[in-house]
Amino acid sequence: MYDLEGVLGTAVIEFVDQHVRSLLTWDILVFFHRNPDAVLDVEGLASRLGRRSDELEPEIDSLCDGKVLVRAGGLIRYKPTADMRSVVGRFVESCQDRGRRLALIALVLHKINPGVAE
């Protein structure tokens, strides 16, 4: 088993534990981190991610509850605190490195299906 803390760092692991419910959440986070000024409705985001809008709703709600996204008037925007933005940045940066990306995938899959990714 990976030494996830050594590979990813405590802040990224805690962020994934608290905010990354699925690989779809991962896609949403990467999109908004790379497009921080984007303001979209669910259909627009679904189109950009190649997903159905009904799939996105629970993930968006969760990220809004976690204070990563804000939804007002049907529009979604990326509005984390400075600290949260920094952690999201480290998460997205980790996605770029193959070893750390594999560790992240294992961590998310373990959350989705405990016991399967062991």
N, C-alpha and C positions, 0 to 999 in steps of 0.2 A: 504494500500500500504506500502511496505517496506520503511524504512529509508535507502535507498541504500547507501548513503554516510557514514552513521554510520556503516553499515554492511560491506561494501567493501573498503571504503576509497576513497578519491578524485582521487588519482593517478590511481587506478585500473579502476574507472569509466571513467576517461578521456581516458585511454588506450583502453578500450572497445569501446568507442565512436569513436575513431580515427582509430582503427586497426582491430577490430573483426567484420567482415561483416556478418558472418554466423557461424553456429555450425561447419561447415567444417573448417573455418579459426581457430576456437578454437582447433580442432583436430590437425591441422598443427602446431600451436604454442606449444601445449603440447608435441607433438612428438619431435620437434626440441629442446625445452627446456630440455627434458629428454635425448636427444641424441645430445648434442651440437657439437660433432665432425663429425656428419653424413654429407656426401656429396653424394647426390643422383640425378639422373635424375628424370623427372616427373613420368616415368613409375615405377621406383623403389619406389618412395614415395607413389604412388597410390597403389602399391602392399602392402606396409607396413600398409597403412591406410584402406585397403579393399575398395578402391574407384576407379572410372574410372579417367584416366589421364585428360580427357577433362573437368571433374568437377573441377579439381585442378587448372587449368591454371589461371582463373580470380583471385582466392584467392592468388596464388603465386605471380602474378603480383602486386596485391594490397600490399602484405607484402614486396615485393621488393621496391615498391614506398615509403612505410612507413619506409624503412631502417631497417627492421627486418631481412629479408632474402636478399641474394645476389645470382644472377644467372649469371654464366659465362661459356661459352662453353657448354651450355645445362645442367650444373650441378648446383644444388641448395645447398646452405649452410646457416647456421644460423650465422649471423654476426651483431648483434645489438651493439649499443654503450653500455658502461658500465651502464649508467643510464637506457637505454631501457631494458637491460638484467635484471636489478634489478626489474623493473616494471613487466616484463614478469614473473619473478620468483614469485612475489606477486600474479599475476593473477593465475598462476598454483597452487600455495599454496592455494588460495581461492577455487579452484576447489576441493580440498580435504575435505573441511568442508561442510557438508550437507546444512546448512543454507546459507552459502555464495554461494555455488554452485547453489542453487535455486534462489538466488538473481541475480546471473550472467545469468542464463538461462532466467529469466524474462527480464533482461536488453537486452540481445541479441534478444529474440523473439520480444520485443517491437520495436527494430530497424528494424527487418525484416517486421513486420506487425504493424505499429503504430495504436494504438487504440484497438487492439485485446487483448493485455496482461494487460489491465487496469482493 
